[in-house]
Amino acid sequence: PKPGLTLRKPEQLVACLVTSLRIGIIAFFHLDFLGSLIRPLYKVLVTSVDLPCSPYWDLPLHSRLPSHPSISLRCILILPSRHLRTITTYLCSQGNSPLRDPHIRCSSTHSPDPPTTTLQRIKGLTTGSLPTFIDMGSNFGGSSILEDSIIEQLRAAGRKIAFMGDDTWTTVFPTAFDANMSFPFDSFNVEDLHTVDEGVIRHLFPLLSQKPAQWDFLIGHFLGVDHVGHRVGPDHPTMKAKLSQMNDVLRRVVDLLDDDTLLVVLGDHGMDRKGDHGGDGEHETSAALWIYSKGRPLLHPQAAIPQFVLSERAFPGSEILSRHVQQIDLVPSLSLLLGLPIPYNNLGMVIPELFWHDREGSQFSRALSLNTAQVKRYLDIYRASPSGGELDSAWHELERMWVTVEVEAGAGDDNARWLAMMMYTRNALAACRMLWAQFNVSLMALGLTVLSVGLVAAFALFSRLGELQNEWEGWAGSTRLWCVRSAVGGGVVGFVAHIVLRRYVKGLGAVDYALFGAALASSLGVIVTARLSLSSIALRSLPLPLILHTLAFASNSFTVWEDRVILFLLISSIVPSVIVGFTAPTVRLRLRILGFSALFAICVRLMATSTVCREEQQPYCHVTFFASSTLPSPPFPVLLLAVPAALALPWGVLRGTLRADNMRFVRTWLARITMSGTLFGLALWYLVPLCLEIVTSNKAEPDAEGKTKKEVTVIGFANAYGAPYLIFWCTFLGLLYPVTQLTGQLVLGLATIAVLAHLEVVDSVRDVRGLEAAVASANMASVLQADSLRPASVPLRFAEVTPLALLALHTFYSTGHQSAIPSIQWKSAFMLTPTLTYPFSPLLVILNTFGPQFLLALAVPLLALWNVAPLPQPGADLRVRGDAVRAALGMMLYHAVLLFGSAVCSAWLRRHLMVWKVFAPRFMCAAVTLVVVDLAVLLGVGLGVGRISGRVSKMFSAMGSK
């Protein structure tokens, strides 16, 4: 090839492939599984004349409503159970007998729809619509709610809204609250248990004491209970103190209420046994609801509510049935109680007890009629929309039920009419829950096509680089040119296809077509230039662990227990090396292979003792990772290793440093100093990357001419590439280490030992194969100098990359993570700063969560650098860089195949009961992991290998030419 086309840096080739694969991922996200999650939501503001039953509605029953969402109020507050420790609170044992009167208060449990993140719960509480699982990604960057909501209805009616508490409300309703009565507080600092609650209390009671009141709707969103759960768990004594504070607040609120004011106290979601939330666990979707009217009774004293109207359910861990409603039922109920139209997208049903103001239930009948008509109108517009085909399976049954509603409306039997309307609204809710995700199979096929062709291109590059060995650089230059030309051509063809097909294919824009065409064409260009043939794929070269790992995603059980599956595959991946060790020609190589393989296996098994269990693994999983004070004590190995660390503390540390108010300061600054020192070390490495020392000495004996010659010794010569890269890698280990919790830090130490053990095993196995190749060629000189010829004759294999890829995922699970949202360790966000600070807090959470995959992917170039001598030049440099690119491609290929397998299984099982609980989270984890791995290998090959190889080549080029 021409000199201008020569690829001078291997990272350029990797970047070309990464770009192609990443476009495929974006296309899959946008065109496929996640991009097709659509709810039929419309920005429609319902008015009082939009519903046929509106003339039958009376004046509002309440003029004001203070709502106090106290996050994660667990049902223990109102349902004492023998399975739960009894905590006496204002909600379950009121001292004032009027508050025990069921006619003026309504107590029940309610079920928030998953995901149980704060933003999605606020949307559900105000719109009455169902969230999607993907919506939870916006919990940390939510935009304003564009749907019709009770807040919009209040504004349209000229009502004044006061707010104090969680600042998420001001994010989704930026202009809804009165400027003089809006007091938002930072909601993401889980380390702070009191600031938000004290701020709410400070502003709440002056507003309640105003005569006359300046507000019509008041929202007080407390956060202390939620933060206690995240920080120390629900069983910590701090939780009892926080509940006692909420008890006092509620008592004072009730005392200050006017007679025409309705009080609603609820938890917007629950919490699991560790105090976390976000998923769809039984405890996360169970919360308390308490509604109180000081003046007008909620329920007629002689009311006889039919039993079929009231649903009951036992709270998790209890055998006692209690009144139960859906959380979205609050939206139509509060709207009608305040004399407002029901928000357009609502799917909830009015709560009967709030409208049974006479013995016959006439107001409940009118409220339910309004509610049913609103749901019917919503479904009719949904059916007429382009997405209406999703209702095909349920529409016939819904229409039959609506006919029953119309028939019973004229029959005169109230019970039959109520039952028909309730059945219709609840079946409409069930139908929308089943169809909340709309899938376009053809779009999914396009996304999977890009991913599959990208995988073939990656495999073609991996195979071709192994065949070319030291001649790979020129071929890579021409391949880069082909990739660029193919991508441009594919993008143009895609744009033209959009112009031709836009009338026939809906939902795709010009950018979508262009990205699809560019990604597909560039991957095909790589395949063509690599000349991949089926004969080059030998049966013995198929990566069996990768195949088994990918097939496991077809089963929800294997996906749930993936941490155990990975442990089995990881141990199995070193079996071929152990077999080579038993047949090694020398005792030294035999002991090295078997010894380091045993060390690798021991480290992996010790790492597996650190576990965090997901809900689906109970009761067969025991938590050993010390990530929450909910556990009675740390694991025994952690305690055992913590004792020497405690004894090593300097005796001069003042006792005052250990005070609680100082510990936060000390911890924060220790973390800052540690990470700053690590970054300084990385800068120092960049300036002086090599670990070589040249020592000159005179020979003890003169030569034949009687002259004394100098002897030059290069210390570090045998590992001139590997040792500097190991230091480079350790700087990133230093960044990850402080953001990992105690047990996770021990796991990282074991993972580091496992990486070094694997490198020694690979190095020794290559020595064995080099000797066998030399003997087979009958070249005894090569046998005597095997170390110098082994790297050139024994190329890097995919089986050598597999253990590191599996070790990356094994470290992810062993550091306290799962492919589930509740396992995210939010505490890491506040390691450097006491409050939520952008961009540091999100970056720290990302580093804590995906740092293991990044770190182990960054280690993969060591397979090409470890124990490789820098001579002869330039052959050694070309060989090292080529093998590093190949190792990087192998790591990327492994995780890309996992993404493809997870995507195929998620698409195939898109109507599976566990799709949003198991398959979708694993797919999203695989997608993010691939991006993280791409960044890691680009950094490792581009910066690490590039910097080291350049310096080594410069130092030894003169020596190599002699």
Residue pairs with C-beta under 8 A, 6 or more apart in sequence:
1 474
1 475
1 477
1 478
5 477
5 478
5 480
5 481
6 473
6 474
6 477
7 13
7 473
7 476
7 477
7 480
9 942
9 946
10 476
10 881
10 882
10 884
10 885
10 941
10 945
10 946
11 885
11 938
11 941
11 942
11 945
11 946
12 476
12 480
13 461
13 476
13 479
13 480
13 885
14 885
14 888
14 889
14 892
14 937
14 938
14 941
14 942
15 938
15 942
16 479
16 480
16 483
16 484
16 522
17 457
17 458
17 461
17 483
17 526
17 889
17 892
18 892
18 934
18 937
18 938
19 522
20 454
20 457
20 483
20 487
20 519
20 522
20 523
20 526
21 454
21 458
21 892
21 896
21 930
21 934
22 931
22 934
23 450
23 515
23 518
23 519
24 447
24 450
24 451
24 453
24 454
24 519
24 523
25 451
25 899
25 927
25 930
25 931
26 515
27 446
27 447
27 450
27 512
27 515
27 516
27 519
28 447
28 448
28 450
28 451
28 903
28 927
29 35
29 447
29 927
30 512
31 440
31 443
31 444
31 446
31 447
31 508
31 512
31 516
32 443
32 444
32 446
32 447
32 448
32 903
32 907
33 439
33 444
33 447
33 903
33 906
33 907
33 910
33 920
33 923
34 134
34 924
35 443
36 437
36 438
36 439
36 440
36 443
36 444
37 132
37 133
37 134
37 436
37 437
37 438
38 387
38 438
39 129
39 130
39 132
39 436
40 381
40 382
40 385
40 387
41 129
41 146
41 147
41 345
42 147
42 148
42 344
42 345
42 381
43 146
43 147
43 148
44 148
44 344
45 148
45 152
45 153
45 156
45 344
46 148
46 153
46 341
46 342
46 343
46 344
46 374
47 156
47 341
48 54
48 341
50 341
50 377
51 341
51 342
51 370
51 373
51 374
51 377
52 373
53 366
53 369
53 370
53 373
54 341
54 370
56 366
56 369
56 370
57 336
57 339
57 366
57 367
57 370
58 363
58 366
59 339
60 337
60 338
60 339
60 340
61 262
61 296
61 337
61 339
61 357
62 260
62 261
62 262
62 293
62 296
62 337
62 338
63 216
63 260
63 261
63 338
64 213
64 215
64 216
64 217
64 218
64 258
64 260
64 261
64 262
65 216
65 217
65 218
65 261
65 262
65 263
65 264
65 334
65 337
65 338
66 208
66 217
66 218
66 219
66 220
66 253
66 257
66 261
66 262
66 263
66 264
67 217
67 218
67 219
67 220
67 264
67 266
68 219
68 220
68 221
68 222
68 250
68 253
68 263
68 264
68 265
68 266
69 125
69 165
69 219
69 220
69 221
69 222
69 266
69 267
69 268
70 221
70 222
70 225
70 246
70 265
70 266
70 267
71 118
71 166
71 221
71 222
71 223
71 225
71 226
71 267
71 268
71 269
72 225
72 226
72 229
72 267
72 268
72 269
72 270
72 271
72 275
72 277
72 287
73 225
73 246
73 265
73 266
73 267
73 287
73 288
74 234
74 267
74 270
74 271
74 283
74 286
74 287
74 288
75 109
75 270
75 286
75 287
75 288
75 315
75 316
75 318
75 322
76 84
76 85
76 86
76 87
77 87
77 89
77 91
77 92
77 243
77 288
78 91
78 92
78 107
78 109
78 288
78 290
78 322
79 92
79 109
79 315
79 318
79 320
79 322
80 86
80 92
81 315
81 317
81 318
81 319
81 320
83 317
83 318
84 317
84 318
85 235
87 240
87 243
89 243
89 244
89 246
89 247
90 246
90 247
90 248
90 250
90 251
91 107
91 247
91 250
91 265
91 288
91 290
94 100
98 104
99 105
99 254
99 292
102 299
103 297
103 298
103 299
103 300
103 301
104 292
104 293
104 294
104 297
104 298
104 299
105 290
105 291
105 292
105 293
105 298
106 289
106 290
106 291
106 292
106 298
106 299
106 323
106 351
106 353
106 354
107 288
107 289
107 290
107 291
107 323
108 289
108 322
108 323
108 324
108 325
109 286
109 287
109 288
109 289
109 313
109 315
109 322
109 323
109 324
109 325
110 266
110 287
110 288
110 289
110 324
110 325
110 326
110 327
110 329
110 330
111 285
111 286
111 287
111 324
111 325
111 326
111 327
112 121
112 124
112 268
112 269
112 270
112 284
112 285
112 287
112 327
113 120
113 124
113 130
113 131
113 285
113 326
113 327
113 328
113 433
114 131
114 133
114 279
114 280
114 284
114 285
114 916
115 131
115 133
115 135
115 136
115 278
115 279
115 280
115 821
116 269
116 270
116 277
116 278
116 279
116 280
116 284
116 285
117 136
117 139
117 269
117 277
117 278
118 139
118 166
118 168
118 187
118 268
118 269
119 135
119 136
119 138
119 139
119 142
119 168
119 171
119 172
120 131
120 135
120 136
120 139
121 268
121 269
121 327
122 168
122 169
122 172
122 268
123 129
123 131
123 135
123 145
123 147
123 172
124 130
124 131
124 327
124 328
125 268
125 327
125 328
125 330
125 331
126 145
126 149
126 150
126 151
126 173
126 331
126 343
127 145
127 147
127 148
127 149
127 150
127 331
127 343
127 345
127 346
128 328
128 331
128 332
128 342
128 343
128 345
128 346
128 347
128 348
129 147
129 328
129 345
129 346
129 347
130 328
130 347
130 432
130 433
130 436
132 436
132 437
133 437
133 916
133 920
136 278
136 821
139 278
140 188
140 842
142 168
142 171
142 172
143 171
143 172
144 171
144 172
144 173
144 174
145 151
145 172
145 173
147 343
147 344
147 345
148 343
148 344
148 345
149 343
150 331
150 334
150 335
150 340
150 343
151 161
151 173
151 176
152 176
152 343
153 335
153 340
153 341
153 343
154 161
154 176
154 216
154 217
154 338
154 340
155 161
155 176
157 339
157 340
159 216
159 217
159 338
160 178
160 181
160 214
160 215
160 216
160 217
161 176
161 177
161 178
161 181
161 215
161 216
161 217
161 218
161 219
162 177
162 178
162 181
162 182
162 207
162 214
162 215
162 217
162 218
162 219
163 169
163 170
163 177
163 181
163 182
163 183
163 184
163 218
163 219
163 220
163 221
164 182
164 183
164 184
164 185
164 199
164 200
164 203
164 204
164 219
164 220
164 221
165 183
165 184
165 185
165 196
165 199
165 200
165 219
165 220
165 221
165 222
165 223
166 184
166 185
166 187
166 196
166 221
166 223
167 184
167 185
167 186
167 187
168 187
169 177
169 184
169 219
169 221
170 177
170 182
170 184
178 214
178 215
181 207
181 214
181 215
183 199
183 200
183 203
185 195
185 196
185 199
185 200
185 223
186 192
186 195
186 196
186 835
186 836
187 196
187 223
188 826
188 829
188 836
188 841
189 195
189 227
189 830
189 834
189 835
189 836
190 226
190 227
190 230
190 231
190 826
190 827
190 830
191 227
191 231
191 664
191 827
191 830
191 834
192 227
192 834
192 835
193 224
193 227
193 228
193 231
193 238
193 242
194 224
196 222
196 223
196 224
196 227
197 222
197 223
197 224
197 242
197 245
200 220
200 221
200 222
201 249
204 218
204 220
204 249
204 253
205 252
205 256
207 213
207 214
207 215
207 218
208 218
208 253
208 256
208 257
209 256
213 258
217 338
222 246
222 249
224 242
224 245
224 246
225 239
225 242
225 243
225 246
225 267
226 271
226 277
228 234
228 236
228 238
228 239
228 242
228 275
229 239
229 271
229 274
229 275
229 276
229 277
230 275
230 276
230 826
230 827
231 275
231 629
231 827
232 238
232 239
232 275
232 628
232 629
232 630
233 239
233 273
233 274
233 275
233 628
233 629
233 630
234 271
234 273
234 275
234 630
235 630
236 629
236 630
250 265
253 263
254 263
254 292
254 294
257 263
257 292
257 294
258 294
258 295
259 294
259 295
259 296
260 295
260 296
261 293
261 294
261 295
262 291
262 292
262 293
262 334
262 337
263 291
263 292
263 293
263 294
264 289
264 290
264 291
264 292
264 330
264 334
265 288
265 289
265 290
265 291
265 292
266 287
266 288
266 289
266 290
266 327
266 330
267 287
267 288
267 289
268 287
268 327
269 277
269 284
269 285
269 287
270 277
270 283
270 284
270 285
270 286
270 287
271 277
271 283
271 284
272 279
272 281
272 283
272 284
272 615
272 822
273 283
273 630
274 627
274 628
274 630
274 822
275 628
275 630
276 822
277 284
277 822
278 284
278 821
278 822
278 824
279 615
279 820
279 821
279 822
279 917
280 916
280 917
281 615
281 822
282 316
282 615
283 316
284 822
286 315
286 316
287 327
289 325
289 330
291 298
291 354
297 357
298 353
298 354
299 353
299 356
299 357
300 356
300 357
300 358
300 359
302 359
303 356
303 358
303 359
303 361
304 359
305 352
305 353
305 356
305 361
306 415
306 418
308 415
308 419
308 422
309 352
309 418
309 422
310 323
310 352
310 353
311 323
311 324
311 325
312 321
312 322
312 323
312 324
313 321
313 322
313 324
314 320
314 321
314 322
315 322
325 351
326 348
326 349
326 429
327 348
328 346
328 347
328 348
328 429
329 348
329 349
329 350
329 351
330 348
330 351
331 342
331 343
331 346
331 348
332 342
332 346
332 348
332 349
332 350
332 367
332 370
332 371
332 374
333 348
333 350
333 351
333 354
333 355
333 367
335 341
335 342
335 343
335 346
336 342
336 350
336 355
336 367
336 370
336 371
337 354
337 355
342 370
342 371
342 374
344 374
344 377
344 378
345 378
346 374
346 375
346 378
347 375
347 378
347 425
347 428
347 429
347 432
348 371
348 429
349 368
349 371
349 422
349 425
349 426
349 429
350 364
350 367
350 368
350 371
352 361
352 364
355 361
355 363
355 364
355 367
355 368
356 363
356 364
357 363
360 414
361 414
364 418
365 414
365 417
365 418
368 418
368 421
368 422
369 421
371 421
371 425
372 405
372 421
372 424
372 425
375 424
375 425
375 428
376 402
376 424
379 391
379 398
379 428
382 388
382 391
383 391
383 395
386 506
387 438
390 435
390 438
391 398
391 431
391 435
393 435
394 427
394 431
394 434
394 435
397 427
398 424
398 427
398 428
398 431
401 420
401 423
401 424
401 427
402 424
404 420
404 423
404 424
405 417
405 420
405 421
405 424
407 420
408 416
408 417
408 419
408 420
409 417
411 417
437 910
437 915
437 916
439 907
439 910
440 507
443 507
443 508
444 907
446 516
447 903
448 900
448 903
448 904
448 907
449 520
450 516
450 519
450 520
450 523
451 896
451 899
451 900
451 903
452 900
453 520
453 523
453 524
453 527
454 519
454 523
454 896
455 893
455 896
455 897
455 900
456 523
456 527
456 532
457 522
457 523
457 524
457 526
457 527
457 530
458 889
458 892
458 893
458 896
459 532
459 893
460 526
460 527
460 530
460 532
461 479
461 526
461 530
461 889
462 798
462 886
462 889
462 890
462 893
463 530
463 532
463 536
463 537
464 472
464 475
464 530
464 531
464 532
465 472
465 882
465 885
465 886
465 889
466 795
466 796
466 886
467 536
468 475
468 882
469 792
469 795
469 879
469 882
470 792
470 875
470 878
470 879
470 882
472 878
472 882
472 885
473 878
473 881
473 882
475 529
478 529
479 525
479 526
479 529
479 530
482 525
482 526
482 528
482 529
483 522
483 525
483 526
484 522
485 525
486 521
486 522
486 524
486 525
487 518
487 519
487 521
487 522
487 525
488 518
489 521
490 517
490 518
490 519
490 520
490 521
490 522
491 514
491 515
491 517
491 518
491 521
492 514
492 517
493 517
493 521
494 513
494 514
494 515
494 516
494 517
494 518
495 510
495 513
495 514
495 517
497 513
497 517
498 508
498 509
498 510
498 512
498 513
498 514
499 510
502 508
541 798
543 798
543 799
543 802
543 894
545 569
545 572
545 573
545 802
545 806
546 802
546 894
546 897
546 898
548 569
549 565
549 566
549 569
549 806
549 898
549 901
550 897
550 898
550 900
550 901
551 901
552 558
552 559
552 562
552 565
553 559
553 898
553 901
553 902
553 904
553 905
553 919
553 922
554 905
554 908
554 909
556 909
556 912
556 914
556 918
556 919
558 565
559 819
559 918
559 919
559 922
560 614
560 616
560 617
560 918
561 617
562 809
562 813
562 819
562 922
563 608
563 611
563 810
563 813
563 814
563 818
566 806
566 809
566 810
566 813
567 604
567 605
567 608
567 810
569 806
570 604
570 803
570 806
570 807
570 810
571 601
571 604
571 605
573 799
573 802
573 803
573 806
574 597
574 600
574 601
574 758
574 761
574 803
576 799
577 593
577 597
577 761
577 762
577 765
578 593
578 594
578 597
580 593
580 765
580 768
580 769
581 589
581 590
581 592
581 593
581 594
581 597
581 764
581 765
582 590
582 594
583 768
584 590
584 593
584 764
584 768
585 768
585 771
585 772
589 764
589 767
589 768
592 760
592 761
592 764
593 761
593 764
593 765
593 768
596 757
596 758
596 760
596 761
596 764
597 757
597 761
599 753
599 754
599 757
600 754
600 757
600 758
600 761
600 803
603 750
603 751
603 753
603 754
603 757
604 750
604 754
604 807
604 810
606 637
606 750
607 747
607 750
607 751
607 754
607 810
607 811
607 814
608 810
608 814
609 624
609 635
609 637
610 624
610 625
610 635
610 743
610 744
610 746
610 747
610 814
610 815
610 816
611 621
611 622
611 623
611 624
611 625
611 813
611 814
612 623
612 625
612 627
612 813
612 816
612 817
612 818
612 823
613 621
613 622
613 623
613 818
614 621
614 818
614 819
614 820
614 822
614 823
615 820
615 822
616 917
616 918
623 631
624 635
624 743
625 635
625 741
625 743
625 744
625 814
625 815
625 816
626 634
626 635
626 638
626 741
626 742
626 743
627 741
627 743
627 816
627 825
633 639
634 642
634 742
634 743
635 743
637 746
638 742
638 743
638 746
641 746
642 742
656 662
657 663
657 666
664 834
667 831
668 831
668 832
668 833
668 834
670 738
671 738
671 739
671 831
671 832
672 832
674 734
674 737
674 738
675 734
675 735
675 738
675 832
677 734
678 731
678 734
678 735
679 731
679 735
681 731
681 734
682 728
682 731
682 732
685 724
685 727
685 728
685 731
686 947
689 724
689 728
689 947
689 948
689 951
690 716
690 720
690 724
690 948
690 951
690 952
690 955
691 716
691 720
691 723
691 724
691 727
692 714
692 715
692 716
692 717
692 720
692 955
693 714
693 715
693 716
694 712
694 713
694 714
694 715
695 712
695 713
695 714
695 715
696 710
696 711
696 712
696 713
697 710
697 711
697 713
698 708
698 709
698 710
698 711
699 708
699 709
699 710
699 711
702 708
703 709
714 720
716 723
717 869
717 870
718 867
718 869
719 866
719 867
719 868
720 868
720 869
720 870
720 952
720 956
721 864
721 865
721 866
721 868
721 870
721 880
721 948
721 949
721 952
722 759
722 862
722 865
722 866
722 867
722 868
724 948
725 861
725 862
725 865
725 940
725 944
725 945
725 948
726 862
728 943
728 944
728 947
728 948
729 855
729 858
729 859
729 862
729 940
729 944
732 854
732 855
732 858
733 748
733 752
733 855
735 847
735 851
736 748
736 847
736 848
736 851
736 852
736 854
736 855
737 745
737 748
738 831
739 828
739 831
739 844
739 847
739 848
739 851
740 747
740 748
740 815
740 828
740 848
740 851
741 815
741 816
741 825
741 827
741 828
743 815
743 816
744 814
744 815
744 816
747 811
747 814
747 815
748 811
748 815
748 852
748 855
751 807
751 810
751 811
751 814
751 852
751 855
751 856
754 807
755 804
755 807
755 856
755 859
755 862
758 803
758 804
758 807
759 862
759 863
759 866
759 867
760 866
762 800
762 863
762 866
763 866
763 867
766 790
766 791
766 794
767 786
767 787
767 790
769 790
769 794
770 786
770 787
770 789
770 790
770 791
770 793
770 794
771 783
771 786
771 790
773 793
773 794
774 780
774 782
774 783
774 786
774 789
774 793
775 783
782 789
787 869
788 869
788 871
791 868
791 876
791 879
791 883
792 875
792 879
795 883
795 886
796 863
796 864
796 883
796 886
796 887
796 890
798 890
798 893
800 863
800 887
800 890
801 860
801 863
801 887
801 890
801 891
801 894
802 894
804 856
804 857
804 859
804 860
804 863
804 891
805 856
805 890
805 891
805 894
805 895
807 856
808 852
808 853
808 855
808 856
808 857
808 933
809 852
809 853
809 929
811 852
811 853
811 855
811 856
812 850
812 852
812 853
815 852
816 823
816 825
817 823
817 824
817 825
817 849
817 852
819 921
819 922
819 925
820 921
821 921
824 845
824 849
825 845
825 848
825 849
826 845
828 844
828 845
828 847
828 848
829 836
829 841
829 842
829 844
829 845
830 836
830 841
831 844
832 840
832 844
833 840
833 841
847 854
850 928
850 929
850 932
853 895
853 929
853 932
853 933
853 936
854 932
854 933
854 935
854 936
855 936
857 891
857 895
857 932
857 933
857 936
857 937
857 940
858 936
858 937
858 939
858 940
858 944
859 940
860 887
860 888
860 890
860 891
860 937
860 940
861 884
861 887
861 888
861 937
861 940
861 941
861 944
861 945
863 883
863 887
864 880
864 882
864 883
864 884
864 886
864 887
864 945
865 880
865 884
865 945
865 948
868 876
868 879
868 880
869 876
870 876
870 877
870 952
870 953
870 955
870 956
870 960
871 956
871 959
871 960
872 960
873 953
873 956
873 957
873 959
873 960
873 961
874 953
874 957
874 960
876 956
876 960
877 949
877 952
877 953
880 945
880 949
881 945
881 946
881 949
884 940
884 941
884 945
885 941
888 937
888 938
888 940
888 941
891 933
891 937
892 930
892 933
892 934
892 937
895 926
895 929
895 930
895 933
896 930
898 926
898 929
898 930
899 923
899 926
899 927
899 929
899 930
902 919
902 922
902 923
902 926
903 923
903 926
905 919
906 915
906 919
906 920
906 922
906 923
909 915
909 919
912 919
